């Protein structure tokens, strides 16, 4: 059974940090590009960061460059998003996404809420 389970969300003050984790199971993790997306209330889901299957190339939304870092551990079947210097506009539900490098078959986790507020 294919599964992505996010964790690590919560309430943090502006300027604070959080580390999101996504645990993968039921598929060959190392064959998938992994990404983090987010969706704020009333807005479309947007790409935050993505990382190639071997972990050699990344892509970030302009709004998070220099503050967020995506990483993966293919031995542990996990992907992470380190978020520093958080801003209120980072408030959203964050979703983990996996896409197969060849077939482009993809699937989503259930999401984790991040709230940045004083």
Backbone bond lengths (Angstrom), bond angles and torsions (degrees), N, CA, C in turn:
res aa  C-N    CA-C-N  psi(-1)  N-CA   C-N-CA  omega(-1)  CA-C   N-CA-C  phi
1 X - - - 1.459 - - 1.522 109.42 -
2 X 1.330 115.25 121.30 1.459 120.98 -179.80 1.522 109.37 -70.35
3 X 1.319 116.15 132.42 1.455 118.82 -177.95 1.527 111.63 -151.47
4 X 1.335 115.59 138.28 1.456 123.59 170.65 1.516 106.89 -126.34
5 X 1.323 116.77 126.25 1.456 120.73 -177.59 1.517 109.11 -126.19
6 X 1.331 115.01 113.97 1.460 120.84 179.61 1.527 110.62 -87.69
7 X 1.323 115.66 152.39 1.453 122.49 174.46 1.514 109.27 -154.61
8 X 1.322 116.18 167.20 1.451 120.90 175.13 1.518 115.42 103.46
9 X 1.320 117.54 -4.30 1.447 119.63 177.86 1.522 111.86 -71.98
10 X 1.334 115.52 172.02 1.453 119.45 179.38 1.511 111.68 162.65
11 X 1.323 114.82 -166.62 1.456 122.62 179.08 1.521 108.92 -100.44
12 X 1.327 116.63 129.76 1.460 121.43 -179.77 1.518 108.77 -140.84
13 X 1.321 116.04 150.27 1.459 120.48 177.85 1.528 111.04 -78.39
14 X 1.316 117.77 154.99 1.466 120.08 175.08 1.527 110.50 -54.09
15 X 1.325 114.83 137.86 1.455 120.62 -176.54 1.516 114.01 89.65
16 X 1.302 116.84 -9.60 1.460 121.40 -178.84 1.515 112.81 -82.42
17 X 1.330 114.94 -177.22 1.460 121.86 -177.06 1.525 110.80 -130.99
18 X 1.323 114.83 151.21 1.458 122.73 171.17 1.524 108.08 -142.49
19 X 1.324 114.70 153.36 1.452 120.10 173.78 1.525 108.81 -123.82
20 X 1.317 115.38 116.01 1.459 120.64 177.44 1.528 109.46 -90.56
21 X 1.317 114.69 144.78 1.458 121.26 176.01 1.520 109.54 -124.22
22 X 1.322 115.38 149.23 1.458 121.37 175.29 1.522 107.75 -133.82
23 X 1.305 115.70 114.27 1.467 121.37 179.59 1.522 109.47 -94.31
24 X 1.317 116.51 126.23 1.464 122.18 -176.69 1.524 110.82 -107.72
25 X 1.318 115.99 145.67 1.459 120.43 176.84 1.515 109.72 -155.35
26 X 1.334 115.67 155.54 1.455 120.90 174.66 1.514 115.23 87.52
27 X 1.330 117.74 6.06 1.464 120.67 178.49 1.521 109.38 -153.38
28 X 1.337 115.54 168.61 1.468 120.94 -178.56 1.524 108.84 -81.35
29 X 1.298 115.05 91.77 1.472 122.23 -170.87 1.527 112.42 -54.06
30 X 1.315 117.33 -40.33 1.467 121.16 -174.49 1.520 112.90 -70.40
31 X 1.337 118.33 -5.79 1.464 122.26 178.46 1.527 112.65 -99.46
32 X 1.313 116.06 10.27 1.462 120.55 -174.45 1.516 111.90 -123.56
33 X 1.338 115.10 135.91 1.454 121.15 164.54 1.516 107.51 -72.24
34 X 1.321 116.29 132.81 1.456 121.05 -178.80 1.524 110.23 -112.46
35 X 1.307 115.10 141.64 1.461 119.77 -176.78 1.520 110.37 -141.67
36 X 1.310 114.39 159.17 1.459 122.55 169.07 1.531 107.25 -116.18
37 X 1.312 115.07 132.70 1.454 123.23 173.49 1.529 107.66 -120.01
38 X 1.318 115.00 165.62 1.454 119.16 173.36 1.527 110.19 -143.47
39 X 1.315 114.39 154.87 1.462 120.30 177.92 1.519 109.06 -140.15
40 X 1.324 114.36 117.33 1.458 121.32 176.60 1.530 108.90 -90.84
41 X 1.328 117.52 157.46 1.467 120.29 179.95 1.524 111.70 -55.42
42 X 1.307 116.23 129.13 1.453 120.89 177.90 1.511 115.17 78.10
43 X 1.322 117.03 4.66 1.461 120.54 -178.78 1.522 110.79 -121.36
44 X 1.331 115.23 162.56 1.449 120.06 177.37 1.530 110.33 -77.24
45 X 1.317 114.45 155.92 1.454 119.71 174.93 1.526 108.78 -67.51
46 X 1.339 116.77 135.29 1.451 120.64 -177.67 1.522 111.20 -129.64
47 X 1.325 114.58 150.35 1.454 120.37 177.06 1.521 109.86 -71.78
48 X 1.315 116.51 131.67 1.457 122.35 176.09 1.528 110.14 -100.32
49 X 1.325 116.10 -50.64 1.468 120.56 -177.45 1.516 109.21 -160.02
50 X 1.320 116.01 147.13 1.457 120.59 175.16 1.505 110.21 -137.89
51 X 1.336 114.56 156.09 1.453 121.73 -174.06 1.515 108.18 -143.03
52 X 1.323 115.70 130.09 1.462 120.13 -178.47 1.525 111.81 -65.95
53 X 1.317 115.42 167.09 1.457 121.22 -172.88 1.531 112.86 -59.61
54 X 1.326 116.26 -36.68 1.470 119.57 179.77 1.519 112.20 -88.60
55 X 1.317 116.15 -4.37 1.458 119.44 179.35 1.518 113.88 78.08
56 X 1.333 116.06 21.70 1.461 118.97 -174.38 1.519 114.11 -97.82
57 X 1.323 117.31 -13.27 1.457 119.82 -177.32 1.524 110.21 -141.24
58 X 1.321 115.73 138.99 1.463 121.17 -179.22 1.526 110.50 -126.79
59 X 1.303 114.27 160.51 1.457 121.64 175.39 1.518 107.28 -143.42
60 X 1.333 116.51 133.00 1.460 120.75 -177.63 1.529 110.55 -126.71
61 X 1.307 115.04 148.82 1.459 119.75 169.27 1.527 108.10 -65.40
62 X 1.324 116.34 145.10 1.465 120.28 -179.06 1.524 111.40 -56.86
63 X 1.318 116.51 -33.89 1.461 120.82 -175.06 1.529 113.44 -69.32
64 X 1.340 117.77 -15.80 1.473 119.68 -177.72 1.518 112.75 -117.40
65 X 1.319 117.83 -4.01 1.465 120.16 -179.17 1.519 111.10 -57.64
66 X 1.330 115.15 133.95 1.453 120.85 -179.46 1.510 114.28 85.47
67 X 1.345 117.00 -10.30 1.471 120.91 179.75 1.524 112.38 -115.81
68 X 1.328 117.16 -35.11 1.460 121.96 -177.22 1.522 109.81 -109.36
69 X 1.329 115.06 148.40 1.457 121.45 176.61 1.520 109.68 -136.03
70 X 1.332 116.36 125.35 1.458 121.17 175.97 1.521 108.98 -97.68
71 X 1.314 116.06 141.76 1.460 120.83 177.49 1.524 108.76 -148.60
72 X 1.316 115.67 165.34 1.455 120.09 179.69 1.520 110.11 -144.05
73 X 1.318 114.29 155.77 1.457 121.62 175.26 1.522 106.34 -127.94
74 X 1.320 116.76 100.16 1.462 120.29 -176.14 1.532 112.11 -68.61
75 X 1.308 116.85 -22.62 1.468 119.86 177.41 1.523 111.16 -74.66
76 X 1.333 116.01 -29.21 1.472 121.29 -178.97 1.522 112.40 -101.57
77 X 1.341 116.95 -1.29 1.476 121.05 -178.20 1.527 111.25 54.25
78 X 1.334 115.01 52.72 1.456 119.25 -177.43 1.518 110.66 -142.37
79 X 1.308 115.36 150.18 1.457 122.60 173.77 1.520 107.61 -129.05
80 X 1.326 115.07 146.94 1.454 120.97 -173.44 1.532 110.56 -129.05
81 X 1.311 115.10 157.37 1.461 121.21 172.78 1.526 107.29 -135.79
82 X 1.326 114.90 107.34 1.458 120.62 175.15 1.520 108.14 -86.90
83 X 1.321 116.43 122.27 1.460 121.67 -175.82 1.523 108.31 -118.66
84 X 1.324 115.96 116.51 1.461 122.07 179.68 1.519 110.31 -115.67
85 X 1.328 115.68 161.67 1.460 121.46 178.73 1.532 111.16 48.48
86 X 1.312 115.50 51.15 1.457 120.66 -175.97 1.522 111.67 -65.88
87 X 1.327 114.71 145.63 1.450 122.47 -178.65 1.531 109.56 -120.91
88 X 1.325 117.96 156.91 1.481 119.40 178.46 1.522 112.68 -54.71
89 X 1.321 117.01 -32.74 1.467 119.86 -179.89 1.524 113.69 -72.24
90 X 1.320 117.21 -5.75 1.467 121.02 173.56 1.530 111.55 -83.58
91 X 1.312 116.73 -6.03 1.460 120.59 178.99 1.523 110.92 -61.77
92 X 1.322 116.37 124.40 1.466 121.64 -176.78 1.526 109.14 -178.62
93 X 1.308 114.88 171.02 1.465 120.39 166.00 1.521 107.18 -88.54
94 X 1.312 116.22 127.69 1.461 122.02 -178.23 1.524 109.63 -102.84
95 X 1.336 114.41 130.80 1.455 121.31 -176.15 1.531 110.76 -118.64
96 X 1.293 114.95 140.41 1.449 122.73 172.94 1.533 108.46 -91.10
97 X 1.320 116.75 139.37 1.467 121.70 -177.99 1.517 110.28 -134.70
98 X 1.328 115.86 139.85 1.460 121.63 176.75 1.518 109.23 -124.31
99 X 1.327 117.17 134.71 1.468 122.80 177.64 1.521 108.71 -133.64
100 X 1.345 116.28 126.13 1.465 120.22 179.61 1.528 109.98 -65.15
101 X 1.298 116.36 138.50 1.465 121.00 -172.65 1.518 112.95 -67.19
102 X 1.339 118.35 -24.86 1.459 120.52 -178.46 1.525 110.83 -106.59
103 X 1.306 118.31 -55.41 1.465 121.61 -174.72 1.514 113.44 -75.85
104 X 1.353 116.63 -21.10 1.469 123.77 -176.41 1.534 112.07 66.53
105 X 1.322 117.02 13.73 1.465 120.36 171.87 1.524 107.51 -65.51
106 X 1.350 114.81 134.47 1.444 117.85 -177.05 1.508 113.75 -139.38
107 X 1.326 115.96 164.53 1.453 120.31 176.94 1.526 109.54 -157.02
108 X 1.344 113.92 168.13 1.457 122.13 -170.21 1.515 111.90 -122.92
109 X 1.323 114.54 155.40 1.445 121.01 166.59 1.517 109.86 -85.58
110 X 1.338 115.76 -178.12 1.462 120.30 -175.03 1.515 112.90 -87.51
111 X 1.323 117.02 -13.12 1.455 121.48 177.54 1.514 113.84 96.23
112 X 1.336 115.00 154.15 1.465 122.04 175.29 1.525 108.09 -137.79
113 X 1.317 115.66 136.16 1.474 120.70 -175.08 1.525 110.32 -82.28
114 X 1.331 115.04 132.01 1.467 122.32 171.49 1.519 107.48 -119.67
115 X 1.322 116.02 124.69 1.459 121.84 179.19 1.516 109.07 -124.51
116 X 1.323 115.48 122.95 1.461 121.30 179.63 1.521 107.32 -111.59
117 X 1.315 115.11 111.12 1.459 119.81 -174.75 1.521 109.96 -159.59
118 X 1.324 114.55 147.30 1.467 119.55 175.64 1.522 110.74 -93.41
